[in-house]
Amino acid sequence: MSSTPPAPVRVLLVDDHEVVRRGLQTILERNPQISVIGEAGTVASAVREAARLKPDVVVMDLRLPDGSGIEACRQIRDENEATHVLILTSHADEDALFSAVLAGASGYVLKDLDPNGIQRAIIDVGQGGSLLDPQMATRVLDRMRRGAGQHPADDPFATLTPQEDRILDMIADGLTNRAIAERLSLSEKTVKNYVSEIYSKLHVERRSQASRLATERRMRKQQL
């Protein structure tokens, strides 16, 4: 007597680059245990499609045009706890991991993971598993015990890369783009591009606003 194979894990892909979504779909559809049922490119569309389709797993990028994947994760999980979220990102960042865990994400993996690894991660999360690097998970728990950050899921700094974080600190110190470029051995144009990306992620329009946010963050850290 043959047993009925389990239903495939139903997946919603969220990434602001269509070429990335197409590539992921091609990789995932090679596995009969996975079914891609939808896609989205913004926080708003991710939340809307997750509510409509009720996927088993949302594969979520951290960087989205209208906010972060962490914001989307929190909203999706608030709407339906049965939907699991797997963060798929290019950057290994402890702050982002910390925020993602407290927003309800079930996993945090890097985009350079091999195709089979991505497939396994989605299936594991779809079956209720958790995918977190043990060392990073330990640090997250330590931070939670210390009470570091009351609402990390709302942390606007969560998706900054280490280089962007360094540049933001220099902005808070009052350095110009030229001075930052000289200190980091970069071109002034490259620094300008970094600064524009920082503004986008922090949802600010002016240097003074970014500097104020960075200064407030420093003050919070000093109080911990």
PLY file of the C-alpha trace (Angstrom):
ply
format ascii 1.0
element vertex 224
property float x
property float y
property float z
element edge 223
property int vertex1
property int vertex2
end_header
0.00 0.00 0.00
1.58 3.25 -1.15
1.47 6.33 1.06
0.32 9.69 -0.29
3.27 12.08 -0.74
3.12 15.24 1.39
1.71 18.38 -0.22
4.40 20.71 -1.56
5.43 23.71 0.51
3.60 26.74 -0.88
6.00 29.67 -1.28
5.64 33.42 -1.80
8.80 35.10 -3.14
9.52 38.67 -2.03
12.36 40.61 -3.65
12.40 43.99 -5.34
14.43 42.66 -8.29
12.41 40.70 -10.81
15.49 38.90 -12.11
16.16 37.57 -8.57
12.58 36.37 -8.23
12.77 34.62 -11.60
16.06 32.98 -10.67
14.69 31.77 -7.34
11.55 30.46 -9.00
13.62 28.48 -11.50
15.70 26.99 -8.68
12.75 26.14 -6.46
10.50 24.64 -9.10
13.09 21.95 -9.76
11.98 20.45 -6.46
8.56 18.75 -6.46
8.30 19.42 -2.73
8.07 23.17 -3.39
5.40 25.18 -5.21
5.90 28.91 -5.91
2.42 30.41 -5.69
3.15 34.13 -5.89
5.63 36.97 -5.74
5.94 40.54 -4.51
8.44 43.38 -4.71
7.48 45.70 -1.85
6.46 45.54 1.80
2.90 46.55 0.92
2.50 43.96 -1.83
4.17 41.25 0.30
1.71 41.80 3.15
-1.22 41.93 0.73
-0.23 38.78 -1.18
0.55 36.86 2.00
-2.93 37.65 3.32
-4.52 36.65 0.02
-2.54 33.49 -0.76
-1.76 32.26 2.78
1.56 30.62 1.78
3.38 28.16 4.01
6.63 30.10 3.61
7.47 33.64 2.56
11.04 33.93 1.23
11.83 37.53 2.14
14.57 39.92 1.08
15.63 42.48 3.68
15.83 45.45 1.33
12.57 46.61 -0.18
11.71 49.99 -1.76
9.08 50.98 0.80
10.68 49.55 3.94
12.47 46.45 5.17
11.66 42.77 4.99
11.63 42.82 8.78
8.65 45.18 8.76
6.90 42.92 6.26
7.73 39.84 8.34
6.20 41.33 11.46
3.00 42.35 9.65
2.64 38.97 7.93
3.17 37.05 11.16
0.71 39.30 13.00
-1.87 38.50 10.34
-1.27 34.74 10.19
1.06 32.84 12.51
0.78 29.75 10.30
2.82 31.52 7.61
6.55 31.15 8.20
9.10 33.71 7.00
12.58 32.85 5.76
14.88 35.88 5.41
17.11 35.53 2.35
19.77 38.23 2.27
23.19 39.09 0.87
24.56 40.24 4.23
25.32 38.40 7.48
24.36 41.04 10.03
23.80 40.37 13.73
21.51 43.40 14.19
19.35 42.35 11.25
19.20 38.79 12.55
18.22 40.05 15.99
15.42 42.16 14.52
14.27 39.34 12.23
14.03 36.82 15.08
11.93 39.13 17.22
9.76 39.98 14.22
8.91 36.28 14.00
11.19 35.01 11.23
11.86 31.27 11.27
15.14 31.43 9.40
17.90 33.70 8.16
20.08 32.47 5.28
22.43 34.06 2.77
21.79 34.36 -0.95
25.12 32.69 -1.74
23.78 29.42 -0.29
23.80 26.71 -2.95
20.46 25.93 -4.69
20.00 22.64 -2.85
20.62 24.42 0.44
17.96 27.02 -0.33
15.49 24.28 -1.21
16.22 22.41 2.01
15.91 25.61 4.05
12.46 26.34 2.63
11.25 22.79 3.21
12.59 22.78 6.79
10.93 26.11 7.61
7.72 25.00 5.91
7.65 21.99 8.21
7.97 24.19 11.28
11.73 24.11 11.68
14.04 27.00 12.53
17.19 27.90 10.64
19.52 30.11 12.63
23.27 29.92 12.92
23.91 28.60 16.47
26.56 31.20 17.35
24.46 34.10 16.09
21.38 32.68 17.82
23.33 32.59 21.08
24.30 36.24 20.70
20.69 37.14 19.97
19.56 35.41 23.17
22.27 37.22 25.14
21.06 40.55 23.79
17.47 39.68 24.66
18.51 38.85 28.23
20.29 42.21 28.48
17.19 43.94 27.16
19.06 45.41 24.20
16.51 47.19 22.10
12.88 47.30 23.12
11.50 47.15 19.60
14.23 45.84 17.27
11.71 44.96 14.57
11.21 48.71 14.18
14.96 49.36 14.02
15.60 51.49 10.92
19.29 50.49 10.98
18.60 46.76 10.62
19.33 46.55 6.89
22.45 48.74 6.78
25.57 46.93 5.61
28.72 47.20 7.77
30.19 49.73 5.31
27.00 51.82 5.37
27.07 51.70 9.17
30.64 53.03 9.20
29.73 55.82 6.82
26.67 56.74 8.87
28.84 57.05 11.99
31.16 59.36 10.08
28.18 61.45 8.99
27.22 61.74 12.66
30.80 62.91 13.35
30.27 65.73 10.86
32.52 64.43 8.08
31.82 65.47 4.50
31.59 62.99 1.64
35.08 63.99 0.55
36.51 63.43 4.02
34.77 60.06 4.27
36.12 59.08 0.85
39.67 59.92 1.92
39.34 58.01 5.19
37.95 54.88 3.51
40.08 55.11 0.34
36.99 55.35 -1.84
35.97 57.74 -4.58
33.71 60.61 -3.59
31.11 59.32 -6.06
31.09 55.91 -4.37
30.56 57.53 -0.98
27.73 59.63 -2.44
26.07 56.41 -3.64
26.45 54.87 -0.18
24.93 57.96 1.42
21.94 57.84 -0.95
21.38 54.19 -0.03
21.58 55.07 3.69
18.98 57.81 3.23
16.69 55.34 1.45
17.00 52.71 4.17
16.50 55.19 7.00
13.66 56.92 5.15
15.26 60.36 5.43
15.97 63.06 2.87
18.69 65.18 4.48
22.11 64.66 6.02
21.02 66.32 9.25
18.21 63.78 9.67
20.56 60.83 9.19
23.05 62.37 11.60
20.36 62.85 14.24
19.22 59.21 13.98
22.81 57.97 14.25
23.47 60.18 17.28
20.31 58.95 19.01
21.39 55.36 18.37
24.79 56.05 19.96
23.11 57.45 23.02
20.88 54.39 23.36
23.88 52.05 23.11
25.74 54.00 25.78
22.80 53.54 28.14
22.84 49.73 27.79
0 1
1 2
2 3
3 4
4 5
5 6
6 7
7 8
8 9
9 10
10 11
11 12
12 13
13 14
14 15
15 16
16 17
17 18
18 19
19 20
20 21
21 22
22 23
23 24
24 25
25 26
26 27
27 28
28 29
29 30
30 31
31 32
32 33
33 34
34 35
35 36
36 37
37 38
38 39
39 40
40 41
41 42
42 43
43 44
44 45
45 46
46 47
47 48
48 49
49 50
50 51
51 52
52 53
53 54
54 55
55 56
56 57
57 58
58 59
59 60
60 61
61 62
62 63
63 64
64 65
65 66
66 67
67 68
68 69
69 70
70 71
71 72
72 73
73 74
74 75
75 76
76 77
77 78
78 79
79 80
80 81
81 82
82 83
83 84
84 85
85 86
86 87
87 88
88 89
89 90
90 91
91 92
92 93
93 94
94 95
95 96
96 97
97 98
98 99
99 100
100 101
101 102
102 103
103 104
104 105
105 106
106 107
107 108
108 109
109 110
110 111
111 112
112 113
113 114
114 115
115 116
116 117
117 118
118 119
119 120
120 121
121 122
122 123
123 124
124 125
125 126
126 127
127 128
128 129
129 130
130 131
131 132
132 133
133 134
134 135
135 136
136 137
137 138
138 139
139 140
140 141
141 142
142 143
143 144
144 145
145 146
146 147
147 148
148 149
149 150
150 151
151 152
152 153
153 154
154 155
155 156
156 157
157 158
158 159
159 160
160 161
161 162
162 163
163 164
164 165
165 166
166 167
167 168
168 169
169 170
170 171
171 172
172 173
173 174
174 175
175 176
176 177
177 178
178 179
179 180
180 181
181 182
182 183
183 184
184 185
185 186
186 187
187 188
188 189
189 190
190 191
191 192
192 193
193 194
194 195
195 196
196 197
197 198
198 199
199 200
200 201
201 202
202 203
203 204
204 205
205 206
206 207
207 208
208 209
209 210
210 211
211 212
212 213
213 214
214 215
215 216
216 217
217 218
218 219
219 220
220 221
221 222
222 223
